């Protein structure tokens, strides 16, 4: 009898933890547009760095 109660309590705690985790991920996630813009800026910086380093080596 006691084990059935603990099993239900543990399952309830597990469900609450999963929902809490999902909500935190949804709230803290970066928007797609911001991610695309930051990726494009990084790629442009890398391209310019490689372009400059090619001129120095030659």
Secondary structure, 3 states (H helix, E strand, C coil): CHHHHHHHHHHHHHHHHHHHHHHHHHHHCCCHHHHHHHHHHHHHHHHHHHHHHHHHHC
